[in-house]
Amino acid sequence: MGQRILTAGTSPIEAAAIALIIAAKFGLPLLILRFPFAAGWANFVLDSVDGDLLVPLGLSEAVYQPVDKLADWATYVAIVVVAYRNRWPTKRLMLGLFLFRSVGQVAFLVTGNELILAFFPNFLEPVFLVTASILAYERVIRRLPDWQAQGFAVLHRYRWLIGAVIVVYKLVDEYITHIGNIDRSELIQRLFGG
């Protein structure tokens, strides 16, 4: 007997909302190719809240997890394409981080063991977001003609600090998400007294 995609009682409006959110989860990675900064951050926000939207709307948890991981993988592919297409000096690092996380994602999809994802943290996305943010700052705010070279000079100068912040952030995030299975919405409400 096959798994239900939607939970019993899901209305057509809820099903349409689910379809739109899933379409956005796969569409935003395509936009990363053209708009790394804006689409990268929009994708990050959507990925942070999608479970809080999709599951209550009626997408079954068993379907949500593989859909989420496949959409994440599409994002990682787009990130690596951007790094190589734009000849970023960090392209090999990003490819290595992509392969590292991909091992964890494939192992998760095969076994269904969420703990595996905590052992293969997603360092790629925060490295990309920091890079895209610094490059956007140098190009849009500072309006430097050599914005890419200047952006990578900043990244190189502060690489140990940036790296340490990313590692700590991702280890805490992976614990919250895959070991503690703590709902982020509830965590934020508790932190702010809600």
JOGI-V333369 format. One record per helix or strand. SS is the DSSP state (H for helix, E for strand). FROM is the first residue (numbers start at 0). TO is the last residue. If there is no record, write none. Layout:
ss=SS from=FROM to=TO
ss=SS from=FROM to=TO
This chain:
ss=E from=5 to=5
ss=H from=11 to=31
ss=H from=35 to=56
ss=E from=58 to=58
ss=H from=60 to=84
ss=H from=90 to=110
ss=H from=114 to=118
ss=H from=122 to=140
ss=H from=146 to=156
ss=H from=158 to=178
ss=H from=183 to=190
